[in-house]
Structures are given as structure tokens and as C-alpha cells.
Amino acid sequence: MATDRVPPGPPSDSSGEPAPRRPNPMRGRVVRSGDTPASSGNIANIITVVRILMAPAFIWLLLADDGALGPLRIVAAVLFVVAIITDSVDGLLARRQNLVTDLGKILDPIADKVLIGGALVGLSILGELPWWVTIIIMVRELGITVFRFAVLRTRVIPASSGGKLKTVLQSVAISLYLFPLQLVVGDWILWVNAILMGFAVIVTVVTGADYLWKAHRGNRPGAQA
């Protein structure tokens, strides 16, 4: 004899209560400020995604110029500067409009590393920047990023006070390397580029060591969480 089937109910947790539905991360505020949850598709994250998409175009233009210092090189340099500016814009919007999301925290450093790393590797491929400079900066940046994500679930390590200075120095130094200013003002500008990049490398290493030291201090028994 056939029996009536009881349709399955909503999934439940170990206590037998129905498990709460996960909120849709794409629902929420996109532009306006407020205290309600922000959408993962908010304007700040959209700008970050645009910056990620700009990186391959920038790298292609840089390498396509092949060191000729022609129009493609100038377009690549302008694109890099615009992308760097968007880094400040999306951060400002996220904080001012309270649009900070977990997705944004992941995408923002990825966008920065892709853009900065692509510029450094491209300049080294063209023979305009020593590979040891690129390797030191990339090892620091990628290493700290991986470490940050590894400990994110257990604690938050305060960023180094020199982090902003490091980013500014890297961005300005790379911009000076990208724009063919030596064709306008002479080769002396190459010395300025090299000195500024040297400062960027030093600050990059020092702030990386400072970050790891703070992580070590915070991990000691009795340290505050």
C-alpha cells in the first residue's frame, strides 16, 4: 500500500532548529551611507574590480611598447596613475559611506599587488629596473598578504604606520620610471628615479619587518588580542 510522502523541511542545525538562511551578499546598500549591511556589489568594490581589470591592459601596453618610450608607453603610464588614484577613491568611499565588506577587504590588496607587481615585473623584463628590486618588493608584498589572510580568522594585526608612506613611495617611484621624462629633462632624472626607488625598497622592507614584529608580539602568551 502506498504511503504519503512528507516533503522535506528546511535544513536544521544540531539542536533541531531550522538553520538560518545565509544573507545574500549582493543585497544591501550600493552607494548611500547607513548602518544597514552593504552589498558586496557596492560602488567601492566595483571601482576595485575596475582597477583589477585595468592591470592587464596596463601591462600589455607597457610590454607592447618594448622600451621604445613611444605613445604606448605614455598611455600605459597614464593608465597606471589613474588606477593608483582609484585605490584612494574606493577606500575613501568605503570608509565615508560605510561600504566596507569582506569581499572588499580581499579584493583591494589583490588589486594593489596585481598593479604594482605587474609594473615592477614589466619594467624588469624591459631591463629598466633591476630584478633584485622587483623580487624584494614582491616577496615582501605577497608574503605579508598571505600571512595577513592566514591569521585573519583569529586576530587583527594593526598595520604599520609606514604602510601609507610605503604605498606612496612605490607608486611615485614606479610612475617616474613609466613616464619617459628623460626625453624631456635629460638623463639626470634617471638618478632621481633610482634614489626614490631605493627609498621605496627600504621602507617596504622596514614596514614588512615591523608588521611581522607586531604579529609576533601579539602572539605571545599574555598579549592582548
KEKOL-96294 format. One record per residue (C-alpha): residue in one letter; x, y, z. Coordinates in Angstrom, 2 decimals, always signed. Layout:
REM residues N
ATOM code      c1      c2      c3
ATOM    A       X       Y       Z
...
REM end
This chain:
REM residues 225
ATOM code      c1      c2      c3
ATOM    M   +0.00   +0.00   +0.00
ATOM    A   +1.37   +3.42   -0.98
ATOM    T   +2.14   +5.83   +1.77
ATOM    D   +2.06   +9.59   +1.59
ATOM    R   +5.48  +11.18   +1.44
ATOM    V   +6.21  +14.04   +3.78
ATOM    P   +8.07  +16.79   +1.94
ATOM    P  +11.47  +17.51   +3.44
ATOM    G  +11.58  +20.55   +5.68
ATOM    P  +14.27  +23.21   +5.83
ATOM    P  +17.71  +22.04   +6.98
ATOM    S  +18.22  +22.15  +10.71
ATOM    D  +21.20  +22.51  +12.99
ATOM    S  +22.31  +20.10  +15.74
ATOM    S  +19.63  +21.44  +18.11
ATOM    G  +16.85  +20.56  +15.68
ATOM    E  +16.04  +24.19  +14.96
ATOM    P  +15.85  +25.29  +11.30
ATOM    A  +19.22  +26.61  +10.18
ATOM    P  +19.15  +30.35   +9.47
ATOM    R  +19.40  +31.30   +5.84
ATOM    R  +22.58  +32.91   +4.71
ATOM    P  +22.01  +36.51   +3.68
ATOM    N  +22.54  +37.30   +0.03
ATOM    P  +25.87  +39.22   -0.09
ATOM    M  +24.69  +41.15   -3.15
ATOM    R  +21.73  +42.63   -1.29
ATOM    G  +22.21  +45.85   +0.63
ATOM    R  +23.43  +49.38   +0.13
ATOM    V  +25.31  +50.13   -3.09
ATOM    V  +26.07  +53.86   -2.85
ATOM    R  +24.27  +55.55   +0.04
ATOM    S  +25.68  +55.62   +3.54
ATOM    G  +23.97  +53.99   +6.51
ATOM    D  +24.22  +51.33   +9.18
ATOM    T  +22.46  +48.53   +7.29
ATOM    P  +24.60  +45.86   +5.57
ATOM    A  +26.34  +46.99   +2.42
ATOM    S  +26.11  +45.00   -0.80
ATOM    S  +29.23  +43.19   -1.99
ATOM    G  +28.44  +44.85   -5.30
ATOM    N  +28.73  +48.35   -3.85
ATOM    I  +30.37  +51.23   -5.68
ATOM    A  +33.67  +50.93   -3.80
ATOM    N  +34.05  +47.25   -4.74
ATOM    I  +33.07  +47.99   -8.33
ATOM    I  +35.89  +50.54   -8.56
ATOM    T  +38.29  +47.95   -7.10
ATOM    V  +37.23  +45.40   -9.73
ATOM    V  +37.74  +48.02  -12.46
ATOM    R  +41.27  +48.57  -11.11
ATOM    I  +41.96  +44.83  -11.35
ATOM    L  +40.71  +44.82  -14.97
ATOM    M  +42.90  +47.83  -15.78
ATOM    A  +46.05  +45.97  -14.74
ATOM    P  +46.22  +43.55  -17.73
ATOM    A  +45.63  +46.43  -20.16
ATOM    F  +48.40  +48.44  -18.49
ATOM    I  +50.84  +45.51  -18.56
ATOM    W  +50.09  +44.81  -22.25
ATOM    L  +50.66  +48.45  -23.21
ATOM    L  +53.91  +48.57  -21.24
ATOM    L  +55.33  +45.44  -22.85
ATOM    A  +53.96  +46.23  -26.32
ATOM    D  +55.95  +49.47  -26.31
ATOM    D  +59.05  +47.27  -25.78
ATOM    G  +61.12  +50.09  -24.33
ATOM    A  +60.63  +52.42  -27.30
ATOM    L  +59.26  +55.13  -24.95
ATOM    G  +56.57  +55.94  -27.50
ATOM    P  +52.83  +56.63  -27.33
ATOM    L  +52.02  +53.18  -25.92
ATOM    R  +54.39  +53.82  -23.03
ATOM    I  +52.74  +57.16  -22.23
ATOM    V  +49.26  +55.60  -22.35
ATOM    A  +50.48  +52.82  -20.05
ATOM    A  +51.89  +55.37  -17.60
ATOM    V  +48.66  +57.39  -17.58
ATOM    L  +46.63  +54.22  -17.05
ATOM    F  +48.83  +53.28  -14.10
ATOM    V  +48.37  +56.70  -12.48
ATOM    V  +44.58  +56.54  -12.99
ATOM    A  +44.49  +53.06  -11.45
ATOM    I  +46.53  +54.26   -8.45
ATOM    I  +44.10  +57.16   -7.96
ATOM    T  +41.16  +54.72   -7.91
ATOM    D  +42.86  +52.98   -4.99
ATOM    S  +42.37  +56.12   -2.91
ATOM    V  +38.88  +56.72   -4.27
ATOM    D  +37.46  +53.29   -3.42
ATOM    G  +38.99  +53.37   +0.06
ATOM    L  +37.58  +56.83   +0.72
ATOM    L  +34.12  +55.81   -0.48
ATOM    A  +34.15  +52.60   +1.55
ATOM    R  +35.01  +54.44   +4.78
ATOM    R  +32.89  +57.55   +4.26
ATOM    Q  +29.78  +55.68   +3.09
ATOM    N  +30.29  +52.72   +5.45
ATOM    L  +30.57  +50.34   +2.49
ATOM    V  +33.37  +48.18   +3.90
ATOM    T  +32.71  +44.49   +3.12
ATOM    D  +34.61  +41.22   +3.50
ATOM    L  +34.84  +40.98   -0.29
ATOM    G  +36.35  +44.45   -0.46
ATOM    K  +38.96  +43.53   +2.15
ATOM    I  +40.03  +40.64   -0.09
ATOM    L  +39.84  +42.39   -3.47
ATOM    D  +41.63  +45.62   -2.51
ATOM    P  +45.04  +44.12   -1.65
ATOM    I  +44.77  +41.78   -4.65
ATOM    A  +44.20  +44.77   -6.95
ATOM    D  +47.18  +46.60   -5.47
ATOM    K  +49.52  +43.63   -5.76
ATOM    V  +48.48  +42.89   -9.36
ATOM    L  +49.01  +46.51  -10.41
ATOM    I  +52.25  +47.20   -8.52
ATOM    G  +53.63  +43.74   -9.25
ATOM    G  +52.76  +43.97  -12.94
ATOM    A  +54.55  +47.31  -13.21
ATOM    L  +57.68  +46.07  -11.43
ATOM    V  +57.88  +42.83  -13.42
ATOM    G  +57.23  +44.69  -16.69
ATOM    L  +59.98  +47.23  -16.01
ATOM    S  +62.39  +44.42  -15.11
ATOM    I  +61.53  +42.50  -18.29
ATOM    L  +62.33  +45.65  -20.26
ATOM    G  +65.66  +45.91  -18.48
ATOM    E  +64.83  +49.27  -16.88
ATOM    L  +64.64  +48.06  -13.27
ATOM    P  +66.98  +45.53  -11.62
ATOM    W  +65.31  +42.21  -10.92
ATOM    W  +66.53  +42.22   -7.32
ATOM    V  +64.38  +45.29   -6.64
ATOM    T  +61.30  +43.58   -8.05
ATOM    I  +62.00  +40.35   -6.16
ATOM    I  +62.49  +42.08   -2.78
ATOM    I  +59.31  +44.13   -3.10
ATOM    M  +57.19  +41.26   -4.42
ATOM    V  +58.38  +38.77   -1.78
ATOM    R  +57.51  +41.29   +0.93
ATOM    E  +54.13  +42.23   -0.53
ATOM    L  +52.97  +38.69   -1.34
ATOM    G  +54.36  +37.27   +1.89
ATOM    I  +52.62  +39.82   +4.11
ATOM    T  +49.36  +39.45   +2.16
ATOM    V  +49.36  +35.65   +2.55
ATOM    F  +50.26  +35.95   +6.23
ATOM    R  +47.50  +38.52   +6.81
ATOM    F  +44.86  +36.24   +5.32
ATOM    A  +46.22  +33.27   +7.30
ATOM    V  +45.73  +34.97  +10.68
ATOM    L  +42.61  +36.97   +9.76
ATOM    R  +40.24  +34.47  +11.39
ATOM    T  +41.98  +34.59  +14.75
ATOM    R  +43.11  +38.18  +15.19
ATOM    V  +43.70  +41.51  +13.53
ATOM    I  +47.26  +42.81  +13.41
ATOM    P  +47.45  +46.60  +13.23
ATOM    A  +49.04  +47.87  +10.04
ATOM    S  +52.40  +49.56  +10.19
ATOM    S  +52.31  +53.33  +10.47
ATOM    G  +54.66  +53.43   +7.48
ATOM    G  +52.29  +51.45   +5.28
ATOM    K  +50.85  +54.54   +3.63
ATOM    L  +54.31  +56.00   +3.08
ATOM    K  +55.41  +52.71   +1.51
ATOM    T  +52.49  +52.73   -0.91
ATOM    V  +53.06  +56.37   -1.87
ATOM    L  +56.80  +55.83   -2.43
ATOM    Q  +56.21  +52.73   -4.55
ATOM    S  +53.55  +54.46   -6.65
ATOM    V  +55.55  +57.64   -7.23
ATOM    A  +58.77  +55.75   -7.98
ATOM    I  +57.05  +53.45  -10.48
ATOM    S  +55.26  +56.40  -12.10
ATOM    L  +58.58  +58.19  -12.63
ATOM    Y  +60.02  +55.06  -14.22
ATOM    L  +56.99  +54.72  -16.51
ATOM    F  +56.89  +58.27  -17.85
ATOM    P  +59.81  +58.87  -20.28
ATOM    L  +60.81  +62.10  -18.55
ATOM    Q  +64.43  +61.67  -19.58
ATOM    L  +63.42  +62.60  -23.12
ATOM    V  +62.24  +65.97  -21.82
ATOM    V  +64.53  +66.93  -18.92
ATOM    G  +67.60  +64.79  -19.54
ATOM    D  +69.14  +61.62  -18.11
ATOM    W  +69.66  +63.15  -14.65
ATOM    I  +66.06  +62.25  -13.85
ATOM    L  +67.08  +58.57  -14.00
ATOM    W  +69.21  +59.15  -10.90
ATOM    V  +66.21  +60.68   -9.14
ATOM    N  +64.14  +57.63  -10.14
ATOM    A  +66.77  +55.24   -8.81
ATOM    I  +67.15  +57.09   -5.48
ATOM    L  +63.40  +57.25   -4.95
ATOM    M  +63.03  +53.55   -5.78
ATOM    G  +65.82  +52.84   -3.29
ATOM    F  +63.86  +54.63   -0.56
ATOM    A  +60.76  +52.66   -1.59
ATOM    V  +62.65  +49.36   -1.22
ATOM    I  +63.99  +50.34   +2.22
ATOM    V  +60.59  +51.44   +3.53
ATOM    T  +58.98  +48.31   +2.03
ATOM    V  +61.39  +46.04   +3.91
ATOM    V  +61.22  +48.01   +7.18
ATOM    T  +57.40  +48.13   +7.24
ATOM    G  +57.26  +44.41   +6.45
ATOM    A  +59.57  +43.62   +9.36
ATOM    D  +57.52  +45.94  +11.61
ATOM    Y  +54.33  +44.12  +10.64
ATOM    L  +55.83  +40.70  +11.44
ATOM    W  +57.18  +42.02  +14.75
ATOM    K  +53.70  +43.22  +15.72
ATOM    A  +52.34  +39.80  +14.79
ATOM    H  +54.98  +38.10  +16.94
ATOM    R  +54.25  +40.39  +19.91
ATOM    G  +50.51  +39.82  +19.59
ATOM    N  +51.02  +36.03  +19.53
ATOM    R  +52.99  +35.86  +22.79
ATOM    P  +51.25  +34.46  +25.89
ATOM    G  +49.54  +37.23  +27.79
ATOM    A  +49.44  +39.56  +24.81
ATOM    Q  +46.23  +41.39  +24.17
ATOM    A  +44.08  +40.02  +21.36
REM end
